[in-house]
């Protein structure tokens, strides 16, 4: 049987402090990392409590950073952002508070810019296929269906 490295509680604490200082993390990621390090449940809770008390771990800070990063870099809509945060087991309150950091003006400007860019890249002469491609693209990125379908109709009526 192959044995992996074992950690003392202090070694695990230091390793997790570094892990959290490098990049914002959520509780789920930290817990999974500690499980992979083969720490027992009591020690996992002890280390997570330590990380929270020392401000290495803060789910609201993680959610805010995650939302603004994915919105600005990957141009994700609020549906996709909320879905991804739910996968990480964040509370509805934390998710809504993080989503509220995106201004409506910036949100709609990004949506319009993304839709227009994709619309201009469509080369097919088949309108129904292009409409579907554009709608699917925007929906996959997590934009609200009512915005997507209104924008698709608007863009294709002007073509």
Kinemage of the C-alpha trace (Angstrom):
@kinemage 1
@onewidth
@group {chain A} dominant
@subgroup {mainchain}
@vectorlist {calphas} color= white
{ca unk a 1} P 0.000 0.000 0.000
{ca unk a 2} L 1.360 3.431 -0.987
{ca unk a 3} L 1.218 6.036 1.756
{ca unk a 4} L 0.903 9.741 0.899
{ca unk a 5} L 2.408 12.564 2.914
{ca unk a 6} L 0.884 13.070 6.329
{ca unk a 7} L 0.546 16.505 7.889
{ca unk a 8} L 0.501 17.721 11.455
{ca unk a 9} L -2.276 20.161 12.347
{ca unk a 10} L 0.202 23.072 12.273
{ca unk a 11} L 1.631 22.032 8.879
{ca unk a 12} L -1.877 21.732 7.465
{ca unk a 13} L -2.808 25.160 8.889
{ca unk a 14} L 0.242 26.803 7.283
{ca unk a 15} L -0.390 25.033 3.964
{ca unk a 16} L -4.038 26.154 3.946
{ca unk a 17} L -3.086 29.724 4.902
{ca unk a 18} L -0.844 29.815 1.849
{ca unk a 19} L -3.567 28.180 -0.300
{ca unk a 20} L -6.088 30.849 0.731
{ca unk a 21} L -3.635 33.763 0.520
{ca unk a 22} L -2.695 32.834 -3.063
{ca unk a 23} L -6.279 33.120 -4.336
{ca unk a 24} L -9.729 33.694 -2.834
{ca unk a 25} L -11.318 30.359 -1.903
{ca unk a 26} L -14.725 29.201 -0.755
{ca unk a 27} L -15.278 26.879 2.196
{ca unk a 28} L -16.060 23.949 -0.106
{ca unk a 29} L -12.703 24.199 -1.934
{ca unk a 30} L -10.806 24.361 1.358
{ca unk a 31} L -12.739 21.425 2.821
{ca unk a 32} L -12.062 19.322 -0.329
{ca unk a 33} L -8.357 20.183 -0.182
{ca unk a 34} L -8.185 19.151 3.485
{ca unk a 35} L -9.979 15.872 2.727
{ca unk a 36} L -7.405 15.169 -0.014
{ca unk a 37} L -4.712 15.828 2.590
{ca unk a 38} L -6.400 13.050 4.604
{ca unk a 39} L -7.242 15.234 7.600
{ca unk a 40} L -9.920 13.998 10.012
{ca unk a 41} L -13.262 15.875 10.221
{ca unk a 42} L -12.536 17.452 13.636
{ca unk a 43} L -9.233 18.855 12.382
{ca unk a 44} L -10.868 20.081 9.158
{ca unk a 45} L -13.391 22.078 11.214
{ca unk a 46} L -10.603 23.396 13.458
{ca unk a 47} L -8.513 24.574 10.483
{ca unk a 48} L -11.479 26.160 8.686
{ca unk a 49} L -12.410 28.028 11.890
{ca unk a 50} L -8.799 29.227 12.189
{ca unk a 51} L -8.793 30.420 8.547
{ca unk a 52} L -12.053 32.330 9.055
{ca unk a 53} L -10.855 33.934 12.314
{ca unk a 54} L -7.563 35.002 10.706
{ca unk a 55} L -9.473 36.371 7.668
{ca unk a 56} L -7.855 34.007 5.166
{ca unk a 57} L -11.284 32.627 4.320
{ca unk a 58} L -14.313 34.839 3.677
{ca unk a 59} L -17.164 33.590 1.483
{ca unk a 60} L -18.581 37.051 0.757
{ca unk a 61} L -15.176 38.273 -0.383
{ca unk a 62} L -14.803 35.110 -2.513
{ca unk a 63} L -18.249 35.604 -4.082
{ca unk a 64} L -17.589 39.293 -4.856
{ca unk a 65} L -14.229 38.532 -6.477
{ca unk a 66} L -15.613 35.552 -8.403
{ca unk a 67} L -18.632 37.445 -9.751
{ca unk a 68} L -16.717 40.524 -10.899
{ca unk a 69} L -13.903 38.436 -12.394
{ca unk a 70} L -16.109 36.068 -14.384
{ca unk a 71} L -18.416 38.908 -15.446
{ca unk a 72} L -15.635 41.183 -16.685
{ca unk a 73} L -13.327 38.561 -18.174
{ca unk a 74} L -15.631 35.793 -19.413
{ca unk a 75} L -18.704 38.025 -19.852
{ca unk a 76} L -21.021 35.692 -17.951
{ca unk a 77} L -24.591 36.719 -17.171
{ca unk a 78} L -26.198 36.623 -13.727
{ca unk a 79} L -27.857 33.206 -14.265
{ca unk a 80} L -24.519 31.511 -14.944
{ca unk a 81} L -22.783 33.349 -12.108
{ca unk a 82} L -25.496 32.363 -9.608
{ca unk a 83} L -25.417 28.743 -10.822
{ca unk a 84} L -21.635 28.517 -10.412
{ca unk a 85} L -21.777 29.989 -6.903
{ca unk a 86} L -24.572 27.554 -5.931
{ca unk a 87} L -22.293 24.679 -7.011
{ca unk a 88} L -19.818 26.004 -4.454
{ca unk a 89} L -22.526 25.838 -1.762
{ca unk a 90} L -22.755 29.565 -1.061
{ca unk a 91} L -25.911 30.964 0.551
{ca unk a 92} L -28.580 32.710 -1.504
{ca unk a 93} L -27.924 35.904 0.499
{ca unk a 94} L -24.177 35.812 -0.301
{ca unk a 95} L -24.879 35.162 -3.992
{ca unk a 96} L -27.432 37.991 -4.274
{ca unk a 97} L -25.154 40.423 -2.458
{ca unk a 98} L -22.272 39.569 -4.820
{ca unk a 99} L -24.484 39.908 -7.926
{ca unk a 100} L -25.659 43.329 -6.735
{ca unk a 101} L -22.061 44.592 -7.179
{ca unk a 102} L -22.581 44.617 -10.951
{ca unk a 103} L -24.121 47.932 -11.997
{ca unk a 104} L -27.134 47.714 -14.295
{ca unk a 105} L -25.451 50.093 -16.747
{ca unk a 106} L -22.299 47.938 -16.992
{ca unk a 107} L -24.408 44.756 -17.161
{ca unk a 108} L -26.473 45.905 -20.142
{ca unk a 109} L -23.497 47.483 -21.921
{ca unk a 110} L -21.608 44.180 -21.647
{ca unk a 111} L -24.645 42.230 -22.845
{ca unk a 112} L -25.136 44.504 -25.876
{ca unk a 113} L -21.427 44.449 -26.728
{ca unk a 114} L -21.264 40.638 -26.478
{ca unk a 115} L -24.444 40.113 -28.529
{ca unk a 116} L -23.352 42.537 -31.272
{ca unk a 117} L -19.865 41.006 -31.487
{ca unk a 118} L -21.287 37.471 -31.860
{ca unk a 119} L -23.962 38.694 -34.300
{ca unk a 120} L -21.291 40.304 -36.517
{ca unk a 121} L -19.232 37.098 -36.491
{ca unk a 122} L -22.085 34.998 -37.927
{ca unk a 123} L -21.348 34.335 -41.601
{ca unk a 124} L -24.219 32.048 -42.576
{ca unk a 125} L -26.964 33.215 -44.908
{ca unk a 126} L -29.444 31.012 -43.067
{ca unk a 127} L -31.289 33.349 -40.694
{ca unk a 128} L -32.967 30.691 -38.492
{ca unk a 129} L -29.613 28.925 -37.934
{ca unk a 130} L -27.901 32.215 -37.072
{ca unk a 131} L -30.719 33.213 -34.708
{ca unk a 132} L -30.372 29.894 -32.895
{ca unk a 133} L -26.574 30.153 -32.728
{ca unk a 134} L -26.742 33.653 -31.264
{ca unk a 135} L -29.458 32.754 -28.738
{ca unk a 136} L -27.664 29.556 -27.673
{ca unk a 137} L -24.381 31.434 -27.263
{ca unk a 138} L -25.919 34.079 -25.007
{ca unk a 139} L -27.994 31.585 -23.000
{ca unk a 140} L -24.948 29.354 -22.421
{ca unk a 141} L -23.120 32.354 -20.995
{ca unk a 142} L -25.972 32.782 -18.505
{ca unk a 143} L -27.822 35.819 -19.781
{ca unk a 144} L -31.528 36.108 -18.957
{ca unk a 145} L -33.765 34.526 -21.630
{ca unk a 146} L -36.064 37.572 -21.983
{ca unk a 147} L -33.032 39.802 -22.757
{ca unk a 148} L -31.590 37.210 -25.144
{ca unk a 149} L -34.735 36.706 -27.211
{ca unk a 150} L -35.491 40.446 -27.357
{ca unk a 151} L -31.913 41.181 -28.493
{ca unk a 152} L -31.946 38.381 -31.107
{ca unk a 153} L -35.246 39.661 -32.531
{ca unk a 154} L -33.918 43.228 -32.535
{ca unk a 155} L -30.633 42.353 -34.284
{ca unk a 156} L -32.240 40.171 -36.939
{ca unk a 157} L -35.024 42.656 -37.707
{ca unk a 158} L -32.358 45.251 -38.545
{ca unk a 159} L -30.279 42.878 -40.739
